[in-house]
Amino acid sequence: MLRSTLIRTAIAGVAVLGLAGCGGGGDQLGSDNAGSSPAPSKVSSITVGSADFSESQLLAEIYGQAIAAKGIEVKKKPNIGNRETYMAAIKDGSVDLVPEYTGAALAYFDKNSTETDPDKAYDALKAALTPGLEVLDKSPAADEDTIVVTKATADKYSLKSLADLKPVGKEMVAGGSSEFKVRSAGLKGLKEKYGVEFKEYKTLDAGGPLSIKALEDNQIQLTNLFTTQSVIKEQGFVQLDDPENILPPNNIVPLIRTDHKSDEIAATLNAVDAKLTTDALTDLVKRIDVGKESADAVAKDWLSKNPLS
């Protein structure tokens, strides 16, 4: 799950720090082991990070503001980068908490996983995590990857399914994030499961304005978006069916270092995720991406309307 929109960060009680580098702080325990310290009874400070797209930044704001309301100091490191970058940060202790997505995180920790059932993917993720990392309750809210084309492209090539791309892929230019090019939920999976290859790939952004504009202008004919993006419906983009299930289930879930998972923080984050819905998340992301509201303001508004206690 990867989209780009910068976040404004200015809320009372929450300190904002820039990311000096994934190895620029924390416990320096290395990329393969986040440590195995037990969960503490109390946490006085926590650093919340996010990926480089608006929904992740929004979720990080909601998590951070909810925790700050409990009197815990929250430091923020938004817009860290792609999954590989922020995973390095949580492993080395530069951040303690990030919003994640069950299927995408499972693919990161277990590259051989083929789970397509949401509950089984969640259970498999818990089992696959690096020691010292945990996920809390998964939310009913989900944001799935989807592979889209314009209606004109769908009509031109009679596209309804990813399988329909095989005979025409070499006439098409695909585009999106650097990760979409190499992941199983992307060009790698399209080639392995559907036999699809493209004429060219343009590295743009993760479901962001560059990819959307390139698709609208026919500079690319296919890209990866996310089901909570209102632009899909507004622009009439066609989501291609995925009968081989290369696109995983992606319920929202907090990923946290065990050494910062106090009962109070866990209960707060679980309460947040229990109240999130896919429809609500879609509306919130639209306010940021289309309405140009700041993520911190949208998060504050959602929390005011969805009290946790």
N, C-alpha and C positions, 0 to 999 in steps of 0.2 A: 504494500500500500504506500504510494509515493506521489505526492503532489507538492507544488511549490507556491507558497505565498508567505511573505514575511509577516511577523507578528509584532504588534506593538505591545509593550509590556510596562504597565505602570499601575499597580494596584497597591493599596495600603496593606502593609504587613508582609509584603512579598518582595524580597530582594532580587534584583535581576543581575545576573552575571553573564558575560560573554564566554563562549567556549574557546578556551585557549588551545585546545587540542585534546584528542581523546586520551592521551597519556599525561595530560597536564595537571593531574591532581589525583586525589583518591588514594586507594591502597596499593596500586601498582601490582596487582596479583597476576597480571598476564591475561592473554586472550582466551585461554582454555579453561580457566578456573576462576570463578568470581569469588572464591573463598567459601568457607563453610561455617562462618560465625553463626551462632544461634540467634533466633529472633529475639530482639530486646523487649523488655517490659515497657520501656518508655523511649520515645525518640524526641529530641528537642529541635532537630533541624533535618531537612531533607532537600535534595536537589532533584528537580523534575526536569526531564529533557523531552524533546519532541523531534520527530522527523521533519523533513523539509517540505511539508505540504500542509495546507490550511486545516484539514480535519484533525491531523495529529496535533497541531499547535492548539487548536480549540480544546481537544480532550485534555491536553497537558494543562491548559489554563483552568479547566473545570476541576481537574484533580488537585492542582495547586491551590486554588482558591478554597476548595472544600477543606483541605488539610489546614490551610492558614486560619480558617474560621475556628479551628480547634485550639488555636494559640501556639501552633507549631511554626517555627521559622521555615519559610519555603524560599529556596533559591531556584532560579529558573535558567535553563540553558536551551532556548528554543532554536528550531531550525538547524539542528546539528548536521543533518545530511541524510544519506540513504541508510538502509537497514544495517549494512556492514559497518558503517561509521558509528551509528548510535549504539549498536551492540558492543562495539569495542569500548565505548564510553561507559556503559553500565557494567561491563566486566571489570574494567580497571578502576571503577569507583568514581569516575568523573561525574556521573549521575547515578542516582539511586532508584529512579522510577521513570518509566516511559509508557505511553499508551501503545498497545500492540494489537495484532489481529491474529486469531488462532491459527488459521491455515497457513498464512504467510510466515508466521513465526515458526510453526512446525516444519515447514520446508527449509527454513534456515538451520534449525537444530538437528533435523533428521532428513537429509536430502533424499532418502529412499522411501519416505512415507508416501502412501497413496490414499490416505483417508479422505473420504468425501462427505461423511456424515458429521454434522457439527459437533455432537456430543463426543463421538469417538475421536475426532480431531483434537478436541480440547483435552481429553484424557491422554491422548498420545503426546500432546505438547507437554503436559505436566511431567510425563515420564522421561521425556527427551531433554529436559532443561539441564544446563550446566549446573553443577553443585554451587549453591550460594545464590541462585536465582529462583524465584517462584512466580507463578501467576495466581492472581486472586480470582474471584468469581467471574465467569464470562457474562457479558451483557446480552440481553435479547437483541440489542441493536447490532446490526451487521452492515458492513460495507464491502461488497464483493467486487473483485476485479471483473471487468467485462471488456470484451474486444468488440470495437465498433467500426462501422463504415458509414458514410453518408448514404442517404436514400438513393441518390443518383448512382453511386457505385454499386449499391445492392441491386438496383434495377438493371444496370449495365451487365453485370456478371451473374445475375440470378442467385444472389447470395442470401441464404437463410441460416446456414450452419458453417462452422469452421471447416467442416469437411468439404464444403463447396469451394474452398479457396485453392485446393490442390491443382486443378487444371489452369488456374488463372493467376496464381500468386506471382509468377515471374514477370507478369505484366504490371505488377503493383509495387508501389513504394510504401513500406511500413515506416512508422516513426513513433517515438516516445522516449522513455527514460533509458539510460544506459543499462538498467537492470532488466527491463522488459526484453532487451535484446538477448540476454544470456540465461534467463531463468526458465524453469519448466512451465511456469504460468506465463509464458511468453513465446518468443520465437523458437527457443529450444524445444518446448513441448509441441508447438505447431509442427516442427519438422519431424520429431520423433513419433508423435501420435497420429498426425494427419498427413505427413509427407509434404508439407507446405514449405516452399522457399520463395523468397521475394527478390525482385530485381535489385532493390537497394534498401538500406535502412538509414534513416536520419535520426541521430541522437538529438532530442529536443528537451523535453521535461516530462515529469511524471503526471500525466493527466492535467497539466496546467495550460496556461494561455498559449504557449508556443505550439503545443501539440494540437490544441483545439483550433487555433487559427490556421495551422498548416493543413488540417483536415478540411476545414471549411473552404480554403482556397485551392484545394485539390493538389497541394504540393506533396502531400502524402495521401494514401487511400485507405489506410487502416491504422488504428492506434488503440492503446489501452486506457480506458477510463474507469470510473468507479461508480457503483450503482447509486450512491447518494448524491451524485452530481446532477443538478437540475438541468444543466446544459444538454443532456442526452434527450430529454423530452422536449425542451424548448427548441432545439435545432433539428429535431426529428431524426437523430442518428439511429441507425439500426444496430441492435445488439445481436451478435451472431451466437446461435445455440452452440453448446459445448458437449456433444454426446460422449466424448472420451474423458470428460471431467479433468481437464488440465488446470482448470481454475478452482482453487480450494475454497471451502467455507471460511468466512472471515468475520467471526464475532469479535467485538471489541473486548479487550481484556487488559488489565494492568499487569505489567511486568516489573517486578520489584526485587531489589536485593534483599536477601533474608535478613541481613544485619540492619535493615531499616524497616522491617515489617513488624511494627508493634501492633497489638490488638486494636488500638485506637485508629491507627492509620488503615489497617485492613478493613475494619468495620466501616470507616468513612468511604473508602473507595468502593467497597461492595455495595454500599447504599447508593452511590452515584450510578454505578453500572446497572443496578436494578431498575433505576428510573429512566435510563436512556432507552429510546426506541429508534428504530430505523427511520421512521417518518420524521420524528423530531430532529434527528441528526441531519437529515437531508435539508430541512428548513434552516437549521443553524448554519450549515456550511454555505447555503445559498446567500445568507446574510453577509457572510464574509467575502465569498468569491464574486457575487453579483452586486450586493448592496455596499460593498467596500467598508463594512463595519470592522472594527478591530476585534481580534479573537478574545482579548481580555474583557471587552465590553459585552460581547455576545455570551461569554461564559458567565459573567456576573449576572446578566439578565436571566439566563436559564436557571441558575442556582436560586435566584430570588423567587422564581415561580415554581421551583421544585425543592422545597425545604427537605432536608435530610433527616430532621428529627422534629 
